[in-house]
Each structure stands twice: as C-alpha cells, then as structure tokens.
C-alpha cells in the first residue's frame, strides 16, 4: 500500500513538473516571449558596450595625460584639466 502511494505521489510530481516545463517552453516560443528574450539580450549588450566605451575613454584620457606630461610645455597640466572639465560637460548619448 505504501509503495503504491509512493508511486502515485512520484507520478504526480513528475507530471506536474512536465506540465510546468511544457507551459514554460510554450510561453517562450510566443512572439511576446521571443521579444522579451531579445530585449534582455539587447539590454545586456548595451550595458557591455557602455562599460567598454567608459574603459576606452579612461584609457585614452590616461594616455593623453601621460603624453601631455612628457611632451607639452609647462602649461600642459592646465590643458588636461580643461579637457577633463569639457568631457564632464558633454552629455552622454
């Protein structure tokens, strides 16, 4: 009797899980589900590109400051400070 009850419970659990997975897959294949996945990927890529852009901009600024320190006349530091101010004033797009 306990064995039959165990198998009945196990079958119900496995059946419920199978129905859940089928419904989840069915929802994912609707136009709305596909749009949500694409939107999520675009958001991830946009964030990654923003980080890359920030890292590249920082590297360029550091290299520019190093070059100005090496090769600019004594007023080179003022120039880099003014460029940093100008970069902060430019709105990001």
PDB file of N, CA, C and O in Angstrom:
ATOM      1  N   UNK A   1       0.819  -1.194   0.000  1.00  0.00           N
ATOM      2  CA  UNK A   1       0.000   0.000   0.000  1.00  0.00           C
ATOM      3  C   UNK A   1       0.865   1.261   0.000  1.00  0.00           C
ATOM      4  O   UNK A   1       0.582   2.204  -0.739  1.00  0.00           O
ATOM      5  N   UNK A   2       1.930   1.286   0.834  1.00  0.00           N
ATOM      6  CA  UNK A   2       2.812   2.457   0.877  1.00  0.00           C
ATOM      7  C   UNK A   2       3.563   2.609  -0.444  1.00  0.00           C
ATOM      8  O   UNK A   2       3.819   3.728  -0.888  1.00  0.00           O
ATOM      9  N   UNK A   3       3.919   1.486  -1.075  1.00  0.00           N
ATOM     10  CA  UNK A   3       4.611   1.531  -2.367  1.00  0.00           C
ATOM     11  C   UNK A   3       3.742   2.176  -3.437  1.00  0.00           C
ATOM     12  O   UNK A   3       4.222   2.988  -4.228  1.00  0.00           O
ATOM     13  N   UNK A   4       2.449   1.810  -3.460  1.00  0.00           N
ATOM     14  CA  UNK A   4       1.531   2.395  -4.446  1.00  0.00           C
ATOM     15  C   UNK A   4       1.363   3.897  -4.207  1.00  0.00           C
ATOM     16  O   UNK A   4       1.325   4.686  -5.151  1.00  0.00           O
ATOM     17  N   UNK A   5       1.262   4.276  -2.934  1.00  0.00           N
ATOM     18  CA  UNK A   5       1.133   5.692  -2.598  1.00  0.00           C
ATOM     19  C   UNK A   5       2.392   6.469  -3.014  1.00  0.00           C
ATOM     20  O   UNK A   5       2.303   7.600  -3.491  1.00  0.00           O
ATOM     21  N   UNK A   6       3.553   5.851  -2.827  1.00  0.00           N
ATOM     22  CA  UNK A   6       4.811   6.481  -3.239  1.00  0.00           C
ATOM     23  C   UNK A   6       4.828   6.715  -4.743  1.00  0.00           C
ATOM     24  O   UNK A   6       5.151   7.810  -5.204  1.00  0.00           O
ATOM     25  N   UNK A   7       4.480   5.685  -5.504  1.00  0.00           N
ATOM     26  CA  UNK A   7       4.493   5.813  -6.956  1.00  0.00           C
ATOM     27  C   UNK A   7       3.431   6.798  -7.447  1.00  0.00           C
ATOM     28  O   UNK A   7       3.659   7.515  -8.422  1.00  0.00           O
ATOM     29  N   UNK A   8       2.291   6.840  -6.792  1.00  0.00           N
ATOM     30  CA  UNK A   8       1.265   7.808  -7.150  1.00  0.00           C
ATOM     31  C   UNK A   8       1.779   9.231  -6.914  1.00  0.00           C
ATOM     32  O   UNK A   8       1.604  10.105  -7.763  1.00  0.00           O
ATOM     33  N   UNK A   9       2.408   9.460  -5.770  1.00  0.00           N
ATOM     34  CA  UNK A   9       2.958  10.784  -5.451  1.00  0.00           C
ATOM     35  C   UNK A   9       4.080  11.149  -6.412  1.00  0.00           C
ATOM     36  O   UNK A   9       4.128  12.271  -6.915  1.00  0.00           O
ATOM     37  N   UNK A  10       4.988  10.201  -6.672  1.00  0.00           N
ATOM     38  CA  UNK A  10       6.093  10.461  -7.595  1.00  0.00           C
ATOM     39  C   UNK A  10       5.567  10.783  -8.988  1.00  0.00           C
ATOM     40  O   UNK A  10       6.077  11.689  -9.648  1.00  0.00           O
ATOM     41  N   UNK A  11       4.558  10.056  -9.439  1.00  0.00           N
ATOM     42  CA  UNK A  11       3.968  10.313 -10.756  1.00  0.00           C
ATOM     43  C   UNK A  11       3.325  11.688 -10.829  1.00  0.00           C
ATOM     44  O   UNK A  11       3.440  12.385 -11.837  1.00  0.00           O
ATOM     45  N   UNK A  12       2.649  12.072  -9.755  1.00  0.00           N
ATOM     46  CA  UNK A  12       2.015  13.395  -9.731  1.00  0.00           C
ATOM     47  C   UNK A  12       3.069  14.502  -9.766  1.00  0.00           C
ATOM     48  O   UNK A  12       2.902  15.503 -10.463  1.00  0.00           O
ATOM     49  N   UNK A  13       4.146  14.319  -9.018  1.00  0.00           N
ATOM     50  CA  UNK A  13       5.205  15.331  -9.001  1.00  0.00           C
ATOM     51  C   UNK A  13       5.869  15.434 -10.371  1.00  0.00           C
ATOM     52  O   UNK A  13       6.067  16.534 -10.888  1.00  0.00           O
ATOM     53  N   UNK A  14       6.208  14.296 -10.952  1.00  0.00           N
ATOM     54  CA  UNK A  14       6.853  14.303 -12.270  1.00  0.00           C
ATOM     55  C   UNK A  14       5.909  14.865 -13.329  1.00  0.00           C
ATOM     56  O   UNK A  14       6.335  15.628 -14.196  1.00  0.00           O
ATOM     57  N   UNK A  15       4.636  14.495 -13.264  1.00  0.00           N
ATOM     58  CA  UNK A  15       3.650  15.037 -14.214  1.00  0.00           C
ATOM     59  C   UNK A  15       3.493  16.543 -14.069  1.00  0.00           C
ATOM     60  O   UNK A  15       3.430  17.262 -15.066  1.00  0.00           O
ATOM     61  N   UNK A  16       3.430  17.020 -12.830  1.00  0.00           N
ATOM     62  CA  UNK A  16       3.325  18.471 -12.607  1.00  0.00           C
ATOM     63  C   UNK A  16       4.544  19.220 -13.130  1.00  0.00           C
ATOM     64  O   UNK A  16       4.419  20.296 -13.714  1.00  0.00           O
ATOM     65  N   UNK A  17       5.716  18.646 -12.917  1.00  0.00           N
ATOM     66  CA  UNK A  17       6.943  19.278 -13.408  1.00  0.00           C
ATOM     67  C   UNK A  17       6.958  19.300 -14.941  1.00  0.00           C
ATOM     68  O   UNK A  17       7.348  20.296 -15.550  1.00  0.00           O
ATOM     69  N   UNK A  18       6.530  18.190 -15.557  1.00  0.00           N
ATOM     70  CA  UNK A  18       6.496  18.129 -17.024  1.00  0.00           C
ATOM     71  C   UNK A  18       5.533  19.172 -17.585  1.00  0.00           C
ATOM     72  O   UNK A  18       5.851  19.846 -18.565  1.00  0.00           O
ATOM     73  N   UNK A  19       4.370  19.306 -16.974  1.00  0.00           N
ATOM     74  CA  UNK A  19       3.396  20.309 -17.437  1.00  0.00           C
ATOM     75  C   UNK A  19       3.973  21.709 -17.278  1.00  0.00           C
ATOM     76  O   UNK A  19       3.803  22.550 -18.161  1.00  0.00           O
ATOM     77  N   UNK A  20       4.651  21.968 -16.166  1.00  0.00           N
ATOM     78  CA  UNK A  20       5.274  23.267 -15.929  1.00  0.00           C
ATOM     79  C   UNK A  20       6.300  23.578 -17.020  1.00  0.00           C
ATOM     80  O   UNK A  20       6.319  24.681 -17.565  1.00  0.00           O
ATOM     81  N   UNK A  21       7.158  22.594 -17.334  1.00  0.00           N
ATOM     82  CA  UNK A  21       8.189  22.809 -18.357  1.00  0.00           C
ATOM     83  C   UNK A  21       7.574  23.036 -19.743  1.00  0.00           C
ATOM     84  O   UNK A  21       8.055  23.877 -20.503  1.00  0.00           O
ATOM     85  N   UNK A  22       6.527  22.299 -20.068  1.00  0.00           N
ATOM     86  CA  UNK A  22       5.875  22.459 -21.376  1.00  0.00           C
ATOM     87  C   UNK A  22       5.246  23.850 -21.476  1.00  0.00           C
ATOM     88  O   UNK A  22       5.379  24.515 -22.503  1.00  0.00           O
ATOM     89  N   UNK A  23       4.567  24.290 -20.425  1.00  0.00           N
ATOM     90  CA  UNK A  23       3.968  25.628 -20.444  1.00  0.00           C
ATOM     91  C   UNK A  23       5.036  26.710 -20.552  1.00  0.00           C
ATOM     92  O   UNK A  23       4.858  27.703 -21.258  1.00  0.00           O
ATOM     93  N   UNK A  24       6.143  26.512 -19.848  1.00  0.00           N
ATOM     94  CA  UNK A  24       7.239  27.487 -19.905  1.00  0.00           C
ATOM     95  C   UNK A  24       7.829  27.563 -21.316  1.00  0.00           C
ATOM     96  O   UNK A  24       8.099  28.653 -21.821  1.00  0.00           O
ATOM     97  N   UNK A  25       8.029  26.400 -21.952  1.00  0.00           N
ATOM     98  CA  UNK A  25       8.557  26.377 -23.322  1.00  0.00           C
ATOM     99  C   UNK A  25       7.556  26.994 -24.297  1.00  0.00           C
ATOM    100  O   UNK A  25       7.941  27.714 -25.218  1.00  0.00           O
ATOM    101  N   UNK A  26       6.276  26.708 -24.091  1.00  0.00           N
ATOM    102  CA  UNK A  26       5.239  27.263 -24.970  1.00  0.00           C
ATOM    103  C   UNK A  26       5.209  28.786 -24.872  1.00  0.00           C
ATOM    104  O   UNK A  26       5.090  29.475 -25.885  1.00  0.00           O
ATOM    105  N   UNK A  27       5.320  29.320 -23.628  1.00  0.00           N
ATOM    106  CA  UNK A  27       5.353  30.775 -23.436  1.00  0.00           C
ATOM    107  C   UNK A  27       6.588  31.401 -24.076  1.00  0.00           C
ATOM    108  O   UNK A  27       6.525  32.503 -24.621  1.00  0.00           O
ATOM    109  N   UNK A  28       7.703  30.693 -24.005  1.00  0.00           N
ATOM    110  CA  UNK A  28       8.945  31.237 -24.563  1.00  0.00           C
ATOM    111  C   UNK A  28       8.889  31.327 -26.088  1.00  0.00           C
ATOM    112  O   UNK A  28       9.593  32.141 -26.685  1.00  0.00           O
ATOM    113  N   UNK A  29       8.070  30.510 -26.711  1.00  0.00           N
ATOM    114  CA  UNK A  29       8.001  30.498 -28.174  1.00  0.00           C
ATOM    115  C   UNK A  29       6.917  31.414 -28.737  1.00  0.00           C
ATOM    116  O   UNK A  29       6.746  31.482 -29.954  1.00  0.00           O
ATOM    117  N   UNK A  30       6.194  32.108 -27.890  1.00  0.00           N
ATOM    118  CA  UNK A  30       5.216  33.080 -28.383  1.00  0.00           C
ATOM    119  C   UNK A  30       5.962  34.337 -28.815  1.00  0.00           C
ATOM    120  O   UNK A  30       7.102  34.544 -28.401  1.00  0.00           O
ATOM    121  N   UNK A  31       5.346  35.175 -29.633  1.00  0.00           N
ATOM    122  CA  UNK A  31       6.016  36.412 -30.039  1.00  0.00           C
ATOM    123  C   UNK A  31       6.431  37.282 -28.847  1.00  0.00           C
ATOM    124  O   UNK A  31       7.502  37.888 -28.863  1.00  0.00           O
ATOM    125  N   UNK A  32       5.590  37.341 -27.826  1.00  0.00           N
ATOM    126  CA  UNK A  32       5.937  38.122 -26.635  1.00  0.00           C
ATOM    127  C   UNK A  32       7.146  37.553 -25.909  1.00  0.00           C
ATOM    128  O   UNK A  32       8.006  38.303 -25.447  1.00  0.00           O
ATOM    129  N   UNK A  33       7.214  36.219 -25.807  1.00  0.00           N
ATOM    130  CA  UNK A  33       8.347  35.579 -25.147  1.00  0.00           C
ATOM    131  C   UNK A  33       9.644  35.796 -25.904  1.00  0.00           C
ATOM    132  O   UNK A  33      10.691  36.042 -25.305  1.00  0.00           O
ATOM    133  N   UNK A  34       9.568  35.703 -27.224  1.00  0.00           N
ATOM    134  CA  UNK A  34      10.757  35.945 -28.048  1.00  0.00           C
ATOM    135  C   UNK A  34      11.187  37.397 -27.910  1.00  0.00           C
ATOM    136  O   UNK A  34      12.380  37.683 -27.803  1.00  0.00           O
ATOM    137  N   UNK A  35      10.227  38.316 -27.913  1.00  0.00           N
ATOM    138  CA  UNK A  35      10.561  39.737 -27.771  1.00  0.00           C
ATOM    139  C   UNK A  35      11.224  40.013 -26.421  1.00  0.00           C
ATOM    140  O   UNK A  35      12.163  40.806 -26.348  1.00  0.00           O
ATOM    141  N   UNK A  36      10.750  39.370 -25.355  1.00  0.00           N
ATOM    142  CA  UNK A  36      11.360  39.559 -24.037  1.00  0.00           C
ATOM    143  C   UNK A  36      12.802  39.077 -24.021  1.00  0.00           C
ATOM    144  O   UNK A  36      13.675  39.738 -23.457  1.00  0.00           O
ATOM    145  N   UNK A  37      13.056  37.925 -24.640  1.00  0.00           N
ATOM    146  CA  UNK A  37      14.426  37.409 -24.680  1.00  0.00           C
ATOM    147  C   UNK A  37      15.339  38.325 -25.480  1.00  0.00           C
ATOM    148  O   UNK A  37      16.462  38.608 -25.063  1.00  0.00           O
ATOM    149  N   UNK A  38      14.856  38.790 -26.636  1.00  0.00           N
ATOM    150  CA  UNK A  38      15.666  39.681 -27.467  1.00  0.00           C
ATOM    151  C   UNK A  38      15.925  40.986 -26.728  1.00  0.00           C
ATOM    152  O   UNK A  38      17.043  41.502 -26.752  1.00  0.00           O
ATOM    153  N   UNK A  39      14.913  41.518 -26.078  1.00  0.00           N
ATOM    154  CA  UNK A  39      15.072  42.758 -25.328  1.00  0.00           C
ATOM    155  C   UNK A  39      16.096  42.588 -24.204  1.00  0.00           C
ATOM    156  O   UNK A  39      16.907  43.481 -23.957  1.00  0.00           O
ATOM    157  N   UNK A  40      16.054  41.449 -23.530  1.00  0.00           N
ATOM    158  CA  UNK A  40      17.031  41.179 -22.475  1.00  0.00           C
ATOM    159  C   UNK A  40      18.448  41.120 -23.013  1.00  0.00           C
ATOM    160  O   UNK A  40      19.373  41.647 -22.395  1.00  0.00           O
ATOM    161  N   UNK A  41      18.623  40.478 -24.171  1.00  0.00           N
ATOM    162  CA  UNK A  41      19.955  40.391 -24.771  1.00  0.00           C
ATOM    163  C   UNK A  41      20.443  41.767 -25.210  1.00  0.00           C
ATOM    164  O   UNK A  41      21.610  42.103 -25.008  1.00  0.00           O
ATOM    165  N   UNK A  42      19.574  42.554 -25.798  1.00  0.00           N
ATOM    166  CA  UNK A  42      19.962  43.899 -26.240  1.00  0.00           C
ATOM    167  C   UNK A  42      20.375  44.750 -25.038  1.00  0.00           C
ATOM    168  O   UNK A  42      21.342  45.507 -25.109  1.00  0.00           O
ATOM    169  N   UNK A  43      19.636  44.620 -23.939  1.00  0.00           N
ATOM    170  CA  UNK A  43      19.972  45.372 -22.731  1.00  0.00           C
ATOM    171  C   UNK A  43      21.338  44.959 -22.203  1.00  0.00           C
ATOM    172  O   UNK A  43      22.127  45.808 -21.787  1.00  0.00           O
ATOM    173  N   UNK A  44      21.622  43.655 -22.218  1.00  0.00           N
ATOM    174  CA  UNK A  44      22.932  43.181 -21.767  1.00  0.00           C
ATOM    175  C   UNK A  44      24.041  43.708 -22.665  1.00  0.00           C
ATOM    176  O   UNK A  44      25.070  44.168 -22.171  1.00  0.00           O
ATOM    177  N   UNK A  45      23.843  43.648 -23.973  1.00  0.00           N
ATOM    178  CA  UNK A  45      24.867  44.126 -24.910  1.00  0.00           C
ATOM    179  C   UNK A  45      25.071  45.632 -24.772  1.00  0.00           C
ATOM    180  O   UNK A  45      26.198  46.122 -24.839  1.00  0.00           O
ATOM    181  N   UNK A  46      23.983  46.355 -24.581  1.00  0.00           N
ATOM    182  CA  UNK A  46      24.083  47.798 -24.423  1.00  0.00           C
ATOM    183  C   UNK A  46      24.917  48.147 -23.192  1.00  0.00           C
ATOM    184  O   UNK A  46      25.759  49.044 -23.240  1.00  0.00           O
ATOM    185  N   UNK A  47      24.680  47.432 -22.088  1.00  0.00           N
ATOM    186  CA  UNK A  47      25.458  47.653 -20.871  1.00  0.00           C
ATOM    187  C   UNK A  47      26.924  47.317 -21.076  1.00  0.00           C
ATOM    188  O   UNK A  47      27.803  48.041 -20.608  1.00  0.00           O
ATOM    189  N   UNK A  48      27.191  46.215 -21.777  1.00  0.00           N
ATOM    190  CA  UNK A  48      28.577  45.817 -22.032  1.00  0.00           C
ATOM    191  C   UNK A  48      29.282  46.849 -22.919  1.00  0.00           C
ATOM    192  O   UNK A  48      30.445  47.180 -22.689  1.00  0.00           O
ATOM    193  N   UNK A  49      28.581  47.347 -23.920  1.00  0.00           N
ATOM    194  CA  UNK A  49      29.184  48.368 -24.796  1.00  0.00           C
ATOM    195  C   UNK A  49      29.433  49.668 -24.037  1.00  0.00           C
ATOM    196  O   UNK A  49      30.433  50.347 -24.271  1.00  0.00           O
ATOM    197  N   UNK A  50      28.521  50.011 -23.130  1.00  0.00           N
ATOM    198  CA  UNK A  50      28.714  51.219 -22.321  1.00  0.00           C
ATOM    199  C   UNK A  50      29.963  51.080 -21.440  1.00  0.00           C
ATOM    200  O   UNK A  50      30.753  52.017 -21.325  1.00  0.00           O
ATOM    201  N   UNK A  51      30.133  49.908 -20.821  1.00  0.00           N
ATOM    202  CA  UNK A  51      31.318  49.663 -19.998  1.00  0.00           C
ATOM    203  C   UNK A  51      32.585  49.728 -20.832  1.00  0.00           C
ATOM    204  O   UNK A  51      33.581  50.318 -20.412  1.00  0.00           O
ATOM    205  N   UNK A  52      32.550  49.120 -22.022  1.00  0.00           N
ATOM    206  CA  UNK A  52      33.706  49.153 -22.910  1.00  0.00           C
ATOM    207  C   UNK A  52      34.034  50.582 -23.297  1.00  0.00           C
ATOM    208  O   UNK A  52      35.201  50.973 -23.300  1.00  0.00           O
ATOM    209  N   UNK A  53      33.015  51.365 -23.624  1.00  0.00           N
ATOM    210  CA  UNK A  53      33.221  52.757 -24.003  1.00  0.00           C
ATOM    211  C   UNK A  53      33.848  53.544 -22.846  1.00  0.00           C
ATOM    212  O   UNK A  53      34.769  54.332 -23.058  1.00  0.00           O
ATOM    213  N   UNK A  54      33.355  53.331 -21.639  1.00  0.00           N
ATOM    214  CA  UNK A  54      33.919  54.021 -20.473  1.00  0.00           C
ATOM    215  C   UNK A  54      35.375  53.624 -20.244  1.00  0.00           C
ATOM    216  O   UNK A  54      36.217  54.477 -19.966  1.00  0.00           O
ATOM    217  N   UNK A  55      35.673  52.322 -20.362  1.00  0.00           N
ATOM    218  CA  UNK A  55      37.044  51.855 -20.169  1.00  0.00           C
ATOM    219  C   UNK A  55      37.982  52.434 -21.217  1.00  0.00           C
ATOM    220  O   UNK A  55      39.094  52.856 -20.902  1.00  0.00           O
ATOM    221  N   UNK A  56      37.524  52.452 -22.472  1.00  0.00           N
ATOM    222  CA  UNK A  56      38.357  53.017 -23.537  1.00  0.00           C
ATOM    223  C   UNK A  56      38.572  54.516 -23.344  1.00  0.00           C
ATOM    224  O   UNK A  56      39.673  55.022 -23.558  1.00  0.00           O
ATOM    225  N   UNK A  57      37.526  55.217 -22.942  1.00  0.00           N
ATOM    226  CA  UNK A  57      37.660  56.659 -22.720  1.00  0.00           C
ATOM    227  C   UNK A  57      38.647  56.934 -21.582  1.00  0.00           C
ATOM    228  O   UNK A  57      39.458  57.856 -21.676  1.00  0.00           O
ATOM    229  N   UNK A  58      38.583  56.143 -20.512  1.00  0.00           N
ATOM    230  CA  UNK A  58      39.535  56.304 -19.408  1.00  0.00           C
ATOM    231  C   UNK A  58      40.963  56.037 -19.867  1.00  0.00           C
ATOM    232  O   UNK A  58      41.883  56.771 -19.507  1.00  0.00           O
ATOM    233  N   UNK A  59      41.147  54.979 -20.668  1.00  0.00           N
ATOM    234  CA  UNK A  59      42.490  54.651 -21.155  1.00  0.00           C
ATOM    235  C   UNK A  59      43.028  55.760 -22.052  1.00  0.00           C
ATOM    236  O   UNK A  59      44.207  56.108 -21.973  1.00  0.00           O
ATOM    237  N   UNK A  60      42.170  56.316 -22.904  1.00  0.00           N
ATOM    238  CA  UNK A  60      42.611  57.399 -23.789  1.00  0.00           C
ATOM    239  C   UNK A  60      42.982  58.634 -22.967  1.00  0.00           C
ATOM    240  O   UNK A  60      43.991  59.284 -23.240  1.00  0.00           O
ATOM    241  N   UNK A  61      42.165  58.957 -21.959  1.00  0.00           N
ATOM    242  CA  UNK A  61      42.486  60.110 -21.112  1.00  0.00           C
ATOM    243  C   UNK A  61      43.809  59.923 -20.383  1.00  0.00           C
ATOM    244  O   UNK A  61      44.619  60.846 -20.305  1.00  0.00           O
ATOM    245  N   UNK A  62      44.024  58.712 -19.844  1.00  0.00           N
ATOM    246  CA  UNK A  62      45.287  58.452 -19.146  1.00  0.00           C
ATOM    247  C   UNK A  62      46.471  58.588 -20.091  1.00  0.00           C
ATOM    248  O   UNK A  62      47.491  59.179 -19.737  1.00  0.00           O
ATOM    249  N   UNK A  63      46.335  58.043 -21.289  1.00  0.00           N
ATOM    250  CA  UNK A  63      47.429  58.128 -22.253  1.00  0.00           C
ATOM    251  C   UNK A  63      47.651  59.579 -22.682  1.00  0.00           C
ATOM    252  O   UNK A  63      48.793  60.013 -22.831  1.00  0.00           O
ATOM    253  N   UNK A  64      46.582  60.318 -22.877  1.00  0.00           N
ATOM    254  CA  UNK A  64      46.711  61.717 -23.259  1.00  0.00           C
ATOM    255  C   UNK A  64      47.406  62.528 -22.158  1.00  0.00           C
ATOM    256  O   UNK A  64      48.268  63.361 -22.439  1.00  0.00           O
ATOM    257  N   UNK A  65      47.020  62.274 -20.910  1.00  0.00           N
ATOM    258  CA  UNK A  65      47.665  62.985 -19.807  1.00  0.00           C
ATOM    259  C   UNK A  65      49.140  62.643 -19.717  1.00  0.00           C
ATOM    260  O   UNK A  65      49.969  63.512 -19.445  1.00  0.00           O
ATOM    261  N   UNK A  66      49.471  61.375 -19.946  1.00  0.00           N
ATOM    262  CA  UNK A  66      50.886  60.972 -19.919  1.00  0.00           C
ATOM    263  C   UNK A  66      51.665  61.667 -21.033  1.00  0.00           C
ATOM    264  O   UNK A  66      52.775  62.153 -20.813  1.00  0.00           O
ATOM    265  N   UNK A  67      51.087  61.711 -22.216  1.00  0.00           N
ATOM    266  CA  UNK A  67      51.761  62.388 -23.331  1.00  0.00           C
ATOM    267  C   UNK A  67      51.900  63.884 -23.064  1.00  0.00           C
ATOM    268  O   UNK A  67      52.932  64.477 -23.377  1.00  0.00           O
ATOM    269  N   UNK A  68      50.867  64.495 -22.487  1.00  0.00           N
ATOM    270  CA  UNK A  68      50.950  65.917 -22.172  1.00  0.00           C
ATOM    271  C   UNK A  68      52.016  66.182 -21.106  1.00  0.00           C
ATOM    272  O   UNK A  68      52.731  67.182 -21.178  1.00  0.00           O
ATOM    273  N   UNK A  69      52.123  65.297 -20.126  1.00  0.00           N
ATOM    274  CA  UNK A  69      53.166  65.462 -19.110  1.00  0.00           C
ATOM    275  C   UNK A  69      54.553  65.362 -19.725  1.00  0.00           C
ATOM    276  O   UNK A  69      55.469  66.090 -19.342  1.00  0.00           O
ATOM    277  N   UNK A  70      54.698  64.458 -20.678  1.00  0.00           N
ATOM    278  CA  UNK A  70      56.024  64.259 -21.281  1.00  0.00           C
ATOM    279  C   UNK A  70      56.407  65.354 -22.267  1.00  0.00           C
ATOM    280  O   UNK A  70      57.518  65.881 -22.216  1.00  0.00           O
ATOM    281  N   UNK A  71      55.496  65.692 -23.152  1.00  0.00           N
ATOM    282  CA  UNK A  71      55.875  66.492 -24.317  1.00  0.00           C
ATOM    283  C   UNK A  71      55.312  67.906 -24.347  1.00  0.00           C
ATOM    284  O   UNK A  71      55.788  68.724 -25.134  1.00  0.00           O
ATOM    285  N   UNK A  72      54.338  68.221 -23.540  1.00  0.00           N
ATOM    286  CA  UNK A  72      53.749  69.559 -23.586  1.00  0.00           C
ATOM    287  C   UNK A  72      54.650  70.530 -22.832  1.00  0.00           C
ATOM    288  O   UNK A  72      55.382  70.141 -21.922  1.00  0.00           O
ATOM    289  N   UNK A  73      54.585  71.791 -23.224  1.00  0.00           N
ATOM    290  CA  UNK A  73      55.314  72.799 -22.450  1.00  0.00           C
ATOM    291  C   UNK A  73      54.747  72.875 -21.029  1.00  0.00           C
ATOM    292  O   UNK A  73      53.828  72.123 -20.701  1.00  0.00           O
ATOM    293  N   UNK A  74      55.250  73.729 -20.214  1.00  0.00           N
ATOM    294  CA  UNK A  74      54.877  73.786 -18.803  1.00  0.00           C
ATOM    295  C   UNK A  74      53.384  73.977 -18.587  1.00  0.00           C
ATOM    296  O   UNK A  74      52.897  73.678 -17.496  1.00  0.00           O
ATOM    297  N   UNK A  75      52.657  74.446 -19.541  1.00  0.00           N
ATOM    298  CA  UNK A  75      51.217  74.669 -19.391  1.00  0.00           C
ATOM    299  C   UNK A  75      50.390  73.433 -19.708  1.00  0.00           C
ATOM    300  O   UNK A  75      49.166  73.536 -19.791  1.00  0.00           O
ATOM    301  N   UNK A  76      50.997  72.288 -19.885  1.00  0.00           N
ATOM    302  CA  UNK A  76      50.287  71.072 -20.274  1.00  0.00           C
ATOM    303  C   UNK A  76      49.270  70.614 -19.259  1.00  0.00           C
ATOM    304  O   UNK A  76      48.235  70.063 -19.634  1.00  0.00           O
ATOM    305  N   UNK A  77      49.529  70.822 -18.000  1.00  0.00           N
ATOM    306  CA  UNK A  77      48.593  70.361 -16.968  1.00  0.00           C
ATOM    307  C   UNK A  77      47.293  71.151 -17.029  1.00  0.00           C
ATOM    308  O   UNK A  77      46.222  70.583 -16.811  1.00  0.00           O
ATOM    309  N   UNK A  78      47.359  72.436 -17.316  1.00  0.00           N
ATOM    310  CA  UNK A  78      46.139  73.233 -17.426  1.00  0.00           C
ATOM    311  C   UNK A  78      45.275  72.738 -18.584  1.00  0.00           C
ATOM    312  O   UNK A  78      44.048  72.715 -18.489  1.00  0.00           O
ATOM    313  N   UNK A  79      45.923  72.345 -19.670  1.00  0.00           N
ATOM    314  CA  UNK A  79      45.199  71.864 -20.832  1.00  0.00           C
ATOM    315  C   UNK A  79      44.441  70.573 -20.504  1.00  0.00           C
ATOM    316  O   UNK A  79      43.280  70.426 -20.885  1.00  0.00           O
ATOM    317  N   UNK A  80      45.084  69.645 -19.806  1.00  0.00           N
ATOM    318  CA  UNK A  80      44.406  68.391 -19.487  1.00  0.00           C
ATOM    319  C   UNK A  80      43.248  68.627 -18.515  1.00  0.00           C
ATOM    320  O   UNK A  80      42.218  67.960 -18.615  1.00  0.00           O
ATOM    321  N   UNK A  81      43.398  69.558 -17.588  1.00  0.00           N
ATOM    322  CA  UNK A  81      42.313  69.866 -16.661  1.00  0.00           C
ATOM    323  C   UNK A  81      41.127  70.462 -17.410  1.00  0.00           C
ATOM    324  O   UNK A  81      39.977  70.137 -17.113  1.00  0.00           O
ATOM    325  N   UNK A  82      41.401  71.331 -18.378  1.00  0.00           N
ATOM    326  CA  UNK A  82      40.303  71.921 -19.136  1.00  0.00           C
ATOM    327  C   UNK A  82      39.609  70.867 -19.989  1.00  0.00           C
ATOM    328  O   UNK A  82      38.395  70.929 -20.186  1.00  0.00           O
ATOM    329  N   UNK A  83      40.368  69.905 -20.492  1.00  0.00           N
ATOM    330  CA  UNK A  83      39.740  68.839 -21.279  1.00  0.00           C
ATOM    331  C   UNK A  83      38.889  67.946 -20.398  1.00  0.00           C
ATOM    332  O   UNK A  83      37.833  67.485 -20.830  1.00  0.00           O
ATOM    333  N   UNK A  84      39.327  67.691 -19.171  1.00  0.00           N
ATOM    334  CA  UNK A  84      38.514  66.882 -18.265  1.00  0.00           C
ATOM    335  C   UNK A  84      37.209  67.600 -17.950  1.00  0.00           C
ATOM    336  O   UNK A  84      36.150  66.974 -17.895  1.00  0.00           O
ATOM    337  N   UNK A  85      37.281  68.907 -17.745  1.00  0.00           N
ATOM    338  CA  UNK A  85      36.058  69.670 -17.490  1.00  0.00           C
ATOM    339  C   UNK A  85      35.137  69.613 -18.692  1.00  0.00           C
ATOM    340  O   UNK A  85      33.925  69.449 -18.548  1.00  0.00           O
ATOM    341  N   UNK A  86      35.711  69.748 -19.881  1.00  0.00           N
ATOM    342  CA  UNK A  86      34.901  69.713 -21.096  1.00  0.00           C
ATOM    343  C   UNK A  86      34.257  68.339 -21.276  1.00  0.00           C
ATOM    344  O   UNK A  86      33.114  68.248 -21.724  1.00  0.00           O
ATOM    345  N   UNK A  87      34.975  67.275 -20.933  1.00  0.00           N
ATOM    346  CA  UNK A  87      34.425  65.926 -21.072  1.00  0.00           C
ATOM    347  C   UNK A  87      33.249  65.723 -20.114  1.00  0.00           C
ATOM    348  O   UNK A  87      32.296  65.021 -20.454  1.00  0.00           O
ATOM    349  N   UNK A  88      33.302  66.320 -18.937  1.00  0.00           N
ATOM    350  CA  UNK A  88      32.196  66.192 -17.983  1.00  0.00           C
ATOM    351  C   UNK A  88      30.973  66.968 -18.462  1.00  0.00           C
ATOM    352  O   UNK A  88      29.842  66.596 -18.148  1.00  0.00           O
ATOM    353  N   UNK A  89      31.188  68.033 -19.214  1.00  0.00           N
ATOM    354  CA  UNK A  89      30.073  68.849 -19.648  1.00  0.00           C
ATOM    355  C   UNK A  89      29.357  68.267 -20.864  1.00  0.00           C
ATOM    356  O   UNK A  89      28.218  68.642 -21.144  1.00  0.00           O
ATOM    357  N   UNK A  90      30.000  67.364 -21.584  1.00  0.00           N
ATOM    358  CA  UNK A  90      29.394  66.769 -22.784  1.00  0.00           C
ATOM    359  C   UNK A  90      28.349  65.752 -22.318  1.00  0.00           C
ATOM    360  O   UNK A  90      28.683  64.837 -21.565  1.00  0.00           O
ATOM    361  N   UNK A  91      27.092  65.892 -22.751  1.00  0.00           N
ATOM    362  CA  UNK A  91      26.065  64.922 -22.335  1.00  0.00           C
ATOM    363  C   UNK A  91      26.302  63.586 -23.040  1.00  0.00           C
ATOM    364  O   UNK A  91      26.709  63.534 -24.201  1.00  0.00           O
ATOM    365  N   UNK A  92      26.034  62.504 -22.296  1.00  0.00           N
ATOM    366  CA  UNK A  92      26.200  61.174 -22.882  1.00  0.00           C
ATOM    367  C   UNK A  92      24.958  60.826 -23.675  1.00  0.00           C
ATOM    368  O   UNK A  92      23.843  61.195 -23.307  1.00  0.00           O
ATOM    369  N   UNK A  93      25.167  60.106 -24.775  1.00  0.00           N
ATOM    370  CA  UNK A  93      24.043  59.771 -25.639  1.00  0.00           C
ATOM    371  C   UNK A  93      23.618  58.381 -25.602  1.00  0.00           C
ATOM    372  O   UNK A  93      22.675  58.005 -26.300  1.00  0.00           O
TER     373      UNK A  93
END
